[in-house]
Amino acid sequence: MEVVSPKDYSITSSPFSSPNIGVLLKIKVITWSQETGLPVSTRVRVKDKMFNLHKFPLTSKSGYFKKRLNDTNEVELPQTFPGGPETFEMIALFIYGSSTLIDPFNVAALRCAAEFLEMTEDYCSSNLCERFDLYLNQVVLQNWDDTLIALRRCKMLLPWSEDLLIVSRCIESLAFMACMEILDPERRRDTPVITLEELASQAWSCEIMKDIVSQELWMKDLIALPFDFFKRVVGSLRRQGMKEKYVSPIIVFYANKWLLYKKTHQFCESSCEKTWEDVDMNSKARTSEILQGIVDLLPMSDKASKVIPVGFYFALLSKSLEFGLRSDTKAMLQNQITSLLHFAQVDDFLIPESGKDSMSSSMELGTMESIILAYVASNAYVNHTPEASNYRVAELWDAYLSKVAVDQDMGPKRFMELIEKVPPSYRQNHYQLYRAINNFLKIHPGMSQDEKGAVCKHLDCQKLSQEACIEAVQNEMMPLRLIVQALFVQQINTHKAFKDCSDSFRYANCGELSGSLSSSKCPYSTSQNLGESPCTDSRPLSFFLKKKDILMQNSEYSTAEYESTSFRIQNLEQELMSLKKSLQLQNNVTQSEAGKLIKTEKMKQCGLETRSISKRRNPIGQATCCMSSVNFASQRKYASRLLKIFRRITLFGSRKLKRKP
């Protein structure tokens, strides 16, 4: 970023063409000496520059020189003189009777210097103080660009510009003209003023904000101001009655430029000259101060839901964690995010940076946990909360877990804790949860079957789509219990699809018959109930034909997916066969060891009773039972039953392929 250095920066510099003030001053001094016959008698030093002038013109128009030149002929102005040598040169030219060239670039400095030198009406009529005030009020403050120029120059003239109310007058004038831009009484605008209502439900993007603000030049001018002036402009806009939907975007654009946008020096390509604020922006302390001020300016209420995107609050929260803002500021942002969480996108969430520390113990993940817990707690005692909002939040949280599950340092227990942050009733669809678990299992390939089963216990295959169930069956990372459950769910869906297909064919045929026969030949067509006979359905035949085509397409898709999963089923059969052989071997070893032991008759009866109770509690062939919780005999019978089920599925698929037209 190109910044003007203090040596090259002049408070009175103007792009307008003007004569050399130093040459004009020398000519005026020589002319005065020739006309009066008085030599130069006074020397005035301003910083490192010396001015040789006459005593009478100085004392006649300046109360400051009248007090200082009583006993001496040399005066040195202090280092805090407003405007420096350039401004005093123009003041001296006016003292000698020349018309001073005033413009928006130097009027603030000239007014402050005239006040310092006490050039008021008490010493001369139409003195500089009155002249510059008239120019400010009647010329500068009536134009948007001139007011901006004068306000930027006031930054280097503090506290004189503040004491003389130049800053306040400029700020009030800018706020008034901005309100007029919104109201547009002269109908000069072709398009309405931009707001952020359309972006409230979209992911936060600094580039989009940059493109939007470039359409409004007056907003672009305001966000180029130093923050001390900017926050006062915002306060004046609200005092003068501007609606919040127009005020809040200005704050968002300012924060996007100075805090969130990484390439700040390219944000405002055609802006005015850089001020000292650009230098302060590079310091961490200044950035923290601006961040705290932005948070204080933002509306924290229900009105913000349609005014400011929730992604913007997430971006500010991320910056607050980076710069270590006060805890109350972080809590304020978290509360606002909690109330708008269902409008967020997963890209808005705080993602821990990989490579630094463990994601499971990062501040970003801890903050997200606090937000989710606050959302669940706020909706626990509220009955009117829409279920769609809860479904949305659960889906966002599961998608977020897919991104943080790639942490190799995260253990199964910690991952299950993150899953349980959202109640099961919030999850209408388990697809995102399946993705998160799949990513976690890929990063941790050495997990045991028990650990995999514990992680996957939160996953319900009945809340997965058919494609997701097929993918789960083909996924080698998933535990056997989940695969079996997915197979049964897929089988139930397949049976249901064929049943619907056959029913549609029967309805269509009945519809054709009922359309070709008269009512006298179908005596039961009107007497039967609609629920008892499909032939009395009042829907047209085209409805059933369309339904038939859709179901036939689904059946063809199911056939292709069945062929793709056949290889996986064969592998499962081989695994079950090996499991059966190992169980038989273990059973033989157990029986041989049991023959060597001498047990009493009472213990045998107790063992028989225990086995009978276990059989009654765990019936053979139940698909949802845990295979490790039954004895070896029941495991062997259970494996045999699973083999029979897989063979039936294979036969069912082969018959289906044969019946395919």
TIVEXBA-543735 format. One line per 8 residues: number of its first residue (from 1); their letters; for each residue y, x, z of C-alpha. Coordinates in steps of 0.05 Angstrom, whole numbers, padded with zeros to 5 digits, always signed. Last residue first. Layout:
! residues N
NUM> A> Y,X,Z ~ ...
//
This chain:
! residues 661
661> PKRKLKRS> -01144,-00768,-00405 ~ -01158,-00735,-00336 ~ -01223,-00765,-00309 ~ -01258,-00698,-00313 ~ -01201,-00662,-00277 ~ -01203,-00713,-00221 ~ -01277,-00705,-00214 ~ -01268,-00629,-00207
653> GFLTIRRF> -01213,-00639,-00155 ~ -01256,-00686,-00113 ~ -01314,-00638,-00118 ~ -01270,-00581,-00092 ~ -01241,-00624,-00036 ~ -01311,-00645,-00017 ~ -01332,-00572,-00015 ~ -01273,-00557,+00029
645> IKLLRSAY> -01292,-00613,+00077 ~ -01364,-00590,+00080 ~ -01341,-00519,+00096 ~ -01297,-00547,+00151 ~ -01357,-00585,+00181 ~ -01398,-00522,+00182 ~ -01341,-00484,+00217 ~ -01338,-00539,+00270
637> KRQSAFNV> -01413,-00536,+00281 ~ -01409,-00461,+00292 ~ -01349,-00469,+00337 ~ -01384,-00524,+00377 ~ -01442,-00478,+00389 ~ -01397,-00420,+00408 ~ -01358,-00458,+00461 ~ -01291,-00491,+00449
629> SSMCCTAQ> -01218,-00466,+00462 ~ -01215,-00413,+00408 ~ -01221,-00463,+00351 ~ -01159,-00502,+00373 ~ -01166,-00576,+00358 ~ -01123,-00609,+00304 ~ -01177,-00620,+00252 ~ -01227,-00657,+00297
621> GIPNRRKS> -01296,-00644,+00267 ~ -01334,-00638,+00331 ~ -01307,-00678,+00389 ~ -01268,-00637,+00442 ~ -01263,-00677,+00506 ~ -01331,-00710,+00500 ~ -01362,-00644,+00479 ~ -01328,-00609,+00537
613> ISRTELGC> -01355,-00661,+00586 ~ -01425,-00654,+00558 ~ -01420,-00579,+00564 ~ -01397,-00584,+00637 ~ -01453,-00631,+00654 ~ -01503,-00584,+00623 ~ -01473,-00525,+00661 ~ -01475,-00564,+00726
605> QKMKETKI> -01547,-00582,+00713 ~ -01563,-00509,+00700 ~ -01527,-00488,+00763 ~ -01569,-00537,+00804 ~ -01633,-00513,+00774 ~ -01619,-00443,+00798 ~ -01605,-00386,+00752 ~ -01644,-00324,+00739
597> LKGAESQT> -01612,-00280,+00685 ~ -01654,-00246,+00631 ~ -01656,-00308,+00588 ~ -01579,-00314,+00588 ~ -01573,-00245,+00558 ~ -01617,-00264,+00500 ~ -01580,-00330,+00491 ~ -01512,-00296,+00490
589> VNNQLQLS> -01535,-00245,+00439 ~ -01562,-00301,+00395 ~ -01496,-00340,+00402 ~ -01455,-00278,+00385 ~ -01496,-00269,+00322 ~ -01488,-00342,+00304 ~ -01413,-00337,+00315 ~ -01408,-00276,+00272
581> KKLSMLEQ> -01446,-00311,+00217 ~ -01401,-00373,+00222 ~ -01338,-00330,+00220 ~ -01363,-00295,+00158 ~ -01376,-00362,+00126 ~ -01307,-00386,+00149 ~ -01273,-00326,+00117 ~ -01311,-00338,+00052
573> ELNQIRFS> -01291,-00411,+00053 ~ -01218,-00390,+00065 ~ -01221,-00345,+00005 ~ -01248,-00401,-00037 ~ -01192,-00446,-00014 ~ -01140,-00394,-00035 ~ -01171,-00390,-00104 ~ -01169,-00465,-00110
565> TSEYEATS> -01095,-00467,-00093 ~ -01069,-00457,-00164 ~ -01119,-00508,-00191 ~ -01095,-00559,-00141 ~ -01023,-00545,-00161 ~ -01039,-00561,-00233 ~ -01075,-00624,-00213 ~ -01018,-00645,-00167
557> YESNQMLI> -00969,-00637,-00225 ~ -01013,-00682,-00267 ~ -01015,-00733,-00211 ~ -00940,-00730,-00203 ~ -00931,-00742,-00277 ~ -00979,-00801,-00273 ~ -00940,-00828,-00214 ~ -00875,-00826,-00253
549> DKKKLFFS> -00906,-00858,-00314 ~ -00937,-00914,-00271 ~ -00871,-00927,-00237 ~ -00837,-00934,-00304 ~ -00892,-00982,-00327 ~ -00886,-01021,-00261 ~ -00811,-01032,-00270 ~ -00819,-01049,-00344
541> LPRSDTCP> -00866,-01106,-00325 ~ -00812,-01143,-00289 ~ -00810,-01155,-00213 ~ -00830,-01224,-00189 ~ -00896,-01202,-00162 ~ -00946,-01259,-00167 ~ -01002,-01218,-00197 ~ -01003,-01172,-00137
533> SEGLNQST> -01037,-01225,-00095 ~ -01035,-01233,-00020 ~ -00965,-01207,-00003 ~ -00933,-01253,-00053 ~ -00967,-01313,-00022 ~ -01013,-01355,-00065 ~ -00995,-01424,-00089 ~ -00954,-01405,-00148
525> SYPCKSSS> -01002,-01361,-00187 ~ -01064,-01394,-00158 ~ -01071,-01445,-00213 ~ -01070,-01393,-00268 ~ -01093,-01430,-00330 ~ -01040,-01484,-00320 ~ -00986,-01431,-00312 ~ -00997,-01407,-00382
517> LSGSLEGC> -01030,-01342,-00398 ~ -00999,-01283,-00435 ~ -00948,-01263,-00382 ~ -00997,-01271,-00324 ~ -01046,-01227,-00361 ~ -00994,-01173,-00375 ~ -00970,-01174,-00303 ~ -01040,-01169,-00277
509> NAYRFSDS> -01051,-01108,-00320 ~ -00986,-01076,-00295 ~ -01001,-01092,-00222 ~ -01070,-01062,-00229 ~ -01043,-00999,-00262 ~ -00990,-00993,-00208 ~ -01043,-01000,-00154 ~ -01083,-00945,-00186
501> CDKFAKHT> -01023,-00898,-00186 ~ -01004,-00916,-00115 ~ -01075,-00901,-00093 ~ -01076,-00836,-00132 ~ -01010,-00814,-00098 ~ -01035,-00834,-00029 ~ -01099,-00795,-00038 ~ -01059,-00734,-00059
493> NIQQVFLA> -01012,-00741,+00000 ~ -01071,-00746,+00048 ~ -01102,-00684,+00017 ~ -01037,-00646,+00023 ~ -01031,-00664,+00096 ~ -01104,-00643,+00106 ~ -01092,-00576,+00072 ~ -01027,-00564,+00111
485> QVILRLPM> -01064,-00574,+00176 ~ -01118,-00526,+00154 ~ -01066,-00474,+00135 ~ -01029,-00483,+00202 ~ -01093,-00470,+00241 ~ -01110,-00409,+00198 ~ -01045,-00373,+00214 ~ -00993,-00362,+00160
477> MENQVAEI> -00983,-00293,+00130 ~ -01032,-00305,+00073 ~ -00986,-00358,+00043 ~ -01025,-00399,-00008 ~ -01034,-00457,+00039 ~ -00960,-00453,+00061 ~ -00938,-00454,-00012 ~ -00979,-00517,-00024
469> CAEQSLKQ> -00947,-00549,+00037 ~ -00878,-00529,+00014 ~ -00890,-00560,-00055 ~ -00914,-00624,-00023 ~ -00852,-00628,+00021 ~ -00854,-00610,+00094 ~ -00844,-00658,+00152 ~ -00919,-00673,+00157
461> CDLHKCVA> -00931,-00598,+00161 ~ -00898,-00595,+00230 ~ -00874,-00526,+00250 ~ -00858,-00514,+00323 ~ -00929,-00489,+00336 ~ -00918,-00435,+00283 ~ -00892,-00383,+00332 ~ -00949,-00394,+00381
453> GKEDQSMG> -01000,-00393,+00325 ~ -00972,-00328,+00299 ~ -00976,-00298,+00368 ~ -01048,-00321,+00377 ~ -01067,-00296,+00308 ~ -01040,-00227,+00325 ~ -00976,-00198,+00297 ~ -00979,-00134,+00257
445> PHIKLFNN> -00942,-00162,+00196 ~ -00876,-00169,+00234 ~ -00821,-00169,+00180 ~ -00862,-00216,+00136 ~ -00878,-00261,+00196 ~ -00804,-00269,+00212 ~ -00787,-00286,+00140 ~ -00841,-00339,+00138
437> IARYLQYH> -00817,-00368,+00204 ~ -00746,-00375,+00177 ~ -00770,-00405,+00112 ~ -00814,-00455,+00149 ~ -00754,-00475,+00192 ~ -00713,-00486,+00129 ~ -00768,-00533,+00103 ~ -00778,-00570,+00168
429> NQRYSPPV> -00741,-00634,+00150 ~ -00715,-00685,+00199 ~ -00703,-00634,+00254 ~ -00655,-00661,+00307 ~ -00713,-00695,+00344 ~ -00744,-00627,+00356 ~ -00685,-00605,+00399 ~ -00645,-00545,+00374
421> KEILEMFR> -00644,-00483,+00418 ~ -00720,-00483,+00414 ~ -00720,-00442,+00350 ~ -00678,-00387,+00383 ~ -00725,-00384,+00442 ~ -00784,-00378,+00394 ~ -00751,-00318,+00362 ~ -00741,-00284,+00430
413> KPGMDQDV> -00814,-00295,+00448 ~ -00838,-00269,+00381 ~ -00798,-00204,+00388 ~ -00735,-00185,+00352 ~ -00731,-00110,+00340 ~ -00751,-00116,+00266 ~ -00691,-00161,+00252 ~ -00706,-00200,+00188
405> AVKSLYAD> -00706,-00265,+00229 ~ -00629,-00264,+00231 ~ -00622,-00291,+00161 ~ -00676,-00344,+00164 ~ -00650,-00364,+00233 ~ -00584,-00384,+00200 ~ -00622,-00431,+00153 ~ -00656,-00462,+00215
397> WLEAVRYN> -00587,-00470,+00248 ~ -00557,-00503,+00187 ~ -00615,-00552,+00181 ~ -00609,-00570,+00254 ~ -00534,-00581,+00247 ~ -00544,-00626,+00187 ~ -00597,-00668,+00221 ~ -00552,-00676,+00281
389> SAEPTHNV> -00494,-00699,+00237 ~ -00540,-00747,+00200 ~ -00560,-00777,+00267 ~ -00490,-00803,+00277 ~ -00465,-00793,+00349 ~ -00452,-00862,+00378 ~ -00497,-00853,+00438 ~ -00461,-00793,+00469
381> YANSAVYA> -00494,-00764,+00531 ~ -00534,-00709,+00497 ~ -00484,-00700,+00441 ~ -00437,-00652,+00479 ~ -00497,-00614,+00506 ~ -00527,-00604,+00437 ~ -00461,-00580,+00410 ~ -00449,-00533,+00469
373> LIISEMTG> -00519,-00504,+00461 ~ -00506,-00492,+00387 ~ -00438,-00458,+00401 ~ -00467,-00414,+00457 ~ -00524,-00393,+00412 ~ -00475,-00375,+00358 ~ -00436,-00331,+00407 ~ -00500,-00295,+00428
365> LEMSSSMS> -00518,-00283,+00355 ~ -00449,-00253,+00341 ~ -00448,-00212,+00404 ~ -00512,-00176,+00385 ~ -00576,-00175,+00427 ~ -00625,-00205,+00376 ~ -00589,-00170,+00319 ~ -00606,-00101,+00347
357> DKGSEPIL> -00550,-00052,+00339 ~ -00513,-00019,+00281 ~ -00557,-00023,+00219 ~ -00550,-00097,+00204 ~ -00484,-00131,+00218 ~ -00494,-00195,+00258 ~ -00481,-00258,+00218 ~ -00429,-00305,+00248
349> FDDVQAFH> -00437,-00372,+00213 ~ -00393,-00390,+00154 ~ -00447,-00375,+00103 ~ -00490,-00429,+00134 ~ -00437,-00480,+00116 ~ -00396,-00520,+00166 ~ -00378,-00594,+00168 ~ -00431,-00610,+00221
341> LLSTIQNQ> -00399,-00557,+00267 ~ -00331,-00590,+00271 ~ -00329,-00607,+00346 ~ -00367,-00543,+00363 ~ -00320,-00501,+00320 ~ -00260,-00526,+00360 ~ -00295,-00511,+00426 ~ -00313,-00441,+00401
333> LMAKTDSR> -00242,-00426,+00380 ~ -00215,-00446,+00449 ~ -00269,-00406,+00484 ~ -00250,-00345,+00444 ~ -00177,-00353,+00463 ~ -00195,-00364,+00536 ~ -00236,-00300,+00535 ~ -00177,-00258,+00512
325> LGFELSKS> -00183,-00221,+00447 ~ -00230,-00163,+00436 ~ -00210,-00139,+00367 ~ -00278,-00149,+00333 ~ -00298,-00210,+00373 ~ -00230,-00242,+00357 ~ -00240,-00224,+00284 ~ -00306,-00262,+00282
317> LLAFYFGV> -00274,-00321,+00317 ~ -00219,-00321,+00266 ~ -00270,-00324,+00209 ~ -00308,-00380,+00244 ~ -00244,-00419,+00253 ~ -00231,-00411,+00178 ~ -00301,-00435,+00163 ~ -00285,-00500,+00199
309> PIVKSAKD> -00237,-00516,+00142 ~ -00167,-00537,+00167 ~ -00134,-00605,+00156 ~ -00189,-00658,+00157 ~ -00223,-00634,+00221 ~ -00156,-00608,+00249 ~ -00135,-00678,+00270 ~ -00191,-00679,+00322
301> SMPLLDVI> -00153,-00628,+00363 ~ -00135,-00555,+00367 ~ -00077,-00547,+00319 ~ -00065,-00474,+00301 ~ -00002,-00438,+00324 ~ -00034,-00407,+00386 ~ -00092,-00381,+00345 ~ -00043,-00349,+00296
293> GQLIESTR> -00006,-00315,+00354 ~ -00069,-00284,+00382 ~ -00087,-00258,+00313 ~ -00017,-00230,+00303 ~ -00020,-00193,+00369 ~ -00089,-00166,+00354 ~ -00064,-00141,+00287 ~ -00005,-00107,+00320
285> AKSNMDVD> -00049,-00072,+00370 ~ -00097,-00050,+00316 ~ -00044,-00015,+00276 ~ -00042,-00021,+00200 ~ +00000,-00083,+00202 ~ +00057,-00045,+00236 ~ +00072,-00008,+00171 ~ +00074,-00072,+00131
277> EWTKECSS> +00120,-00104,+00182 ~ +00171,-00049,+00167 ~ +00189,-00086,+00105 ~ +00159,-00087,+00035 ~ +00202,-00109,-00024 ~ +00191,-00178,-00053 ~ +00125,-00207,-00074 ~ +00096,-00201,-00144
269> ECFQHTKK> +00027,-00174,-00127 ~ +00018,-00212,-00061 ~ -00055,-00204,-00045 ~ -00065,-00135,-00074 ~ -00040,-00097,-00013 ~ -00081,-00142,+00031 ~ -00147,-00122,+00001 ~ -00193,-00141,+00058
261> YLLWKNAY> -00166,-00212,+00066 ~ -00178,-00237,+00136 ~ -00119,-00215,+00178 ~ -00054,-00209,+00139 ~ -00067,-00252,+00077 ~ -00117,-00302,+00105 ~ -00077,-00309,+00169 ~ -00015,-00327,+00129
253> FVIIPSVY> -00053,-00375,+00084 ~ -00083,-00411,+00143 ~ -00015,-00418,+00177 ~ +00015,-00447,+00113 ~ -00045,-00493,+00107 ~ -00030,-00520,+00177 ~ +00041,-00543,+00162 ~ +00026,-00589,+00103
245> KEKMGQRR> -00030,-00629,+00136 ~ +00010,-00626,+00201 ~ +00065,-00669,+00173 ~ +00136,-00640,+00170 ~ +00182,-00673,+00221 ~ +00240,-00625,+00231 ~ +00211,-00600,+00296 ~ +00145,-00584,+00261
237> LSGVVRKF> +00179,-00543,+00207 ~ +00222,-00507,+00259 ~ +00160,-00485,+00297 ~ +00129,-00459,+00233 ~ +00193,-00421,+00217 ~ +00193,-00390,+00286 ~ +00121,-00368,+00276 ~ +00141,-00335,+00210
229> FDFPLAIL> +00201,-00297,+00238 ~ +00160,-00259,+00290 ~ +00103,-00254,+00239 ~ +00144,-00216,+00189 ~ +00155,-00257,+00126 ~ +00109,-00254,+00065 ~ +00074,-00318,+00087 ~ +00139,-00356,+00075
221> DKMWLEQS> +00150,-00331,+00004 ~ +00079,-00350,-00018 ~ +00090,-00419,+00012 ~ +00153,-00427,-00030 ~ +00116,-00402,-00092 ~ +00061,-00454,-00088 ~ +00007,-00441,-00141 ~ -00007,-00371,-00115
213> VIDKMIEC> -00028,-00403,-00049 ~ -00090,-00433,-00082 ~ -00114,-00370,-00116 ~ -00110,-00329,-00051 ~ -00145,-00384,-00012 ~ -00202,-00384,-00062 ~ -00208,-00308,-00057 ~ -00210,-00311,+00019
205> SWAQSALE> -00271,-00357,+00016 ~ -00294,-00403,+00072 ~ -00352,-00448,+00055 ~ -00335,-00519,+00037 ~ -00328,-00582,+00080 ~ -00253,-00576,+00096 ~ -00237,-00551,+00026 ~ -00215,-00618,-00002
197> ELTIVPTD> -00170,-00630,+00058 ~ -00137,-00562,+00050 ~ -00070,-00586,+00023 ~ -00030,-00571,-00040 ~ +00037,-00604,-00053 ~ +00032,-00657,-00106 ~ +00037,-00639,-00180 ~ +00095,-00648,-00230
189> RRREPDLI> +00149,-00632,-00179 ~ +00222,-00646,-00194 ~ +00223,-00717,-00167 ~ +00295,-00711,-00140 ~ +00274,-00732,-00070 ~ +00218,-00680,-00068 ~ +00193,-00697,+00002 ~ +00152,-00633,+00007
181> EMCAMFAL> +00205,-00589,-00024 ~ +00257,-00622,+00020 ~ +00216,-00603,+00080 ~ +00215,-00531,+00055 ~ +00291,-00533,+00046 ~ +00299,-00555,+00118 ~ +00251,-00502,+00144 ~ +00287,-00447,+00104
173> SEICRSVI> +00355,-00469,+00131 ~ +00330,-00470,+00202 ~ +00302,-00400,+00195 ~ +00366,-00372,+00163 ~ +00410,-00402,+00217 ~ +00366,-00375,+00272 ~ +00365,-00305,+00243 ~ +00441,-00303,+00234
165> LLDESWPL> +00451,-00329,+00305 ~ +00501,-00274,+00321 ~ +00457,-00251,+00379 ~ +00396,-00248,+00334 ~ +00430,-00208,+00279 ~ +00457,-00159,+00332 ~ +00389,-00150,+00366 ~ +00363,-00133,+00315
157> LMKCRRLA> +00392,-00108,+00249 ~ +00330,-00080,+00216 ~ +00293,-00147,+00216 ~ +00358,-00182,+00194 ~ +00348,-00155,+00124 ~ +00287,-00200,+00115 ~ +00328,-00261,+00135 ~ +00383,-00245,+00085
149> ILTDDWNQ> +00334,-00239,+00028 ~ +00298,-00303,+00047 ~ +00364,-00341,+00051 ~ +00385,-00315,-00017 ~ +00319,-00339,-00047 ~ +00323,-00409,-00019 ~ +00397,-00422,-00034 ~ +00447,-00460,+00009
141> LVVQNLYL> +00442,-00411,+00067 ~ +00471,-00354,+00024 ~ +00532,-00388,-00005 ~ +00570,-00435,+00041 ~ +00543,-00414,+00109 ~ +00533,-00340,+00098 ~ +00597,-00331,+00057 ~ +00638,-00368,+00108
133> DFRECLNS> +00609,-00326,+00164 ~ +00625,-00262,+00125 ~ +00698,-00280,+00116 ~ +00708,-00301,+00189 ~ +00680,-00235,+00215 ~ +00717,-00194,+00163 ~ +00787,-00215,+00181 ~ +00823,-00272,+00149
125> SCYDETME> +00882,-00262,+00197 ~ +00884,-00196,+00234 ~ +00875,-00172,+00306 ~ +00854,-00234,+00344 ~ +00822,-00262,+00281 ~ +00762,-00216,+00291 ~ +00744,-00145,+00270 ~ +00713,-00126,+00336
117> LFEAACRL> +00680,-00062,+00308 ~ +00611,-00086,+00330 ~ +00624,-00156,+00302 ~ +00645,-00126,+00235 ~ +00581,-00084,+00235 ~ +00538,-00146,+00247 ~ +00572,-00185,+00192 ~ +00568,-00127,+00143
109> AAVNFPDI> +00493,-00118,+00157 ~ +00479,-00192,+00146 ~ +00521,-00195,+00083 ~ +00489,-00134,+00052 ~ +00430,-00161,+00011 ~ +00456,-00232,+00003 ~ +00518,-00206,-00034 ~ +00588,-00183,-00015
101> LTSSGYIF> +00631,-00135,-00056 ~ +00691,-00118,-00012 ~ +00760,-00132,-00040 ~ +00801,-00070,-00027 ~ +00856,-00070,+00025 ~ +00846,-00004,+00061 ~ +00806,-00039,+00116 ~ +00759,-00068,+00062
93> LAIMEFTE> +00740,+00003,+00039 ~ +00729,+00023,+00111 ~ +00679,-00035,+00120 ~ +00642,-00014,+00057 ~ +00635,+00058,+00082 ~ +00615,+00032,+00151 ~ +00556,-00005,+00118 ~ +00532,+00057,+00081
85> PGGPFTQP> +00540,+00101,+00143 ~ +00492,+00061,+00186 ~ +00477,-00013,+00179 ~ +00489,-00035,+00250 ~ +00514,+00022,+00296 ~ +00456,+00039,+00342 ~ +00466,+00114,+00333 ~ +00534,+00108,+00366
77> LEVENTDN> +00600,+00116,+00328 ~ +00636,+00182,+00336 ~ +00712,+00179,+00341 ~ +00762,+00234,+00329 ~ +00838,+00228,+00335 ~ +00842,+00223,+00409 ~ +00885,+00191,+00464 ~ +00896,+00120,+00438
69> LRKKFYGS> +00842,+00122,+00384 ~ +00785,+00089,+00422 ~ +00815,+00022,+00442 ~ +00848,+00008,+00375 ~ +00785,+00033,+00341 ~ +00742,-00022,+00373 ~ +00795,-00076,+00364 ~ +00793,-00066,+00289
61> KSTLPFKH> +00845,-00091,+00240 ~ +00909,-00055,+00258 ~ +00876,+00004,+00293 ~ +00838,+00026,+00231 ~ +00895,+00017,+00181 ~ +00941,+00057,+00227 ~ +00897,+00117,+00241 ~ +00885,+00142,+00171
53> LNFMKDKV> +00816,+00164,+00148 ~ +00771,+00225,+00141 ~ +00698,+00201,+00144 ~ +00641,+00246,+00169 ~ +00566,+00233,+00155 ~ +00507,+00254,+00199 ~ +00506,+00193,+00245 ~ +00573,+00158,+00233
45> RVRTSVPL> +00630,+00206,+00248 ~ +00702,+00182,+00243 ~ +00759,+00231,+00234 ~ +00831,+00209,+00241 ~ +00896,+00239,+00217 ~ +00896,+00237,+00141 ~ +00968,+00252,+00120 ~ +01024,+00202,+00120
37> GTEQSWTI> +01071,+00198,+00059 ~ +01063,+00122,+00058 ~ +01047,+00111,-00016 ~ +01016,+00179,-00030 ~ +00973,+00178,+00032 ~ +00950,+00107,+00017 ~ +00931,+00126,-00054 ~ +00891,+00185,-00030
29> VKIKLLVG> +00852,+00142,+00020 ~ +00840,+00087,-00033 ~ +00813,+00138,-00083 ~ +00767,+00168,-00031 ~ +00740,+00098,-00014 ~ +00728,+00082,-00088 ~ +00687,+00146,-00096 ~ +00645,+00130,-00035
21> INPSSFPS> +00633,+00058,-00056 ~ +00604,+00078,-00123 ~ +00612,+00017,-00167 ~ +00563,-00042,-00164 ~ +00504,-00066,-00206 ~ +00461,-00115,-00167 ~ +00396,-00089,-00141 ~ +00427,-00083,-00072
13> STISYDKP> +00420,-00031,-00017 ~ +00457,-00051,+00046 ~ +00400,-00038,+00095 ~ +00381,+00025,+00060 ~ +00309,+00050,+00059 ~ +00298,+00120,+00031 ~ +00299,+00156,+00097 ~ +00259,+00102,+00134
5> SVVEM> +00202,+00106,+00083 ~ +00188,+00048,+00036 ~ +00115,+00028,+00038 ~ +00067,+00028,-00021 ~ +00000,+00000,+00000
//
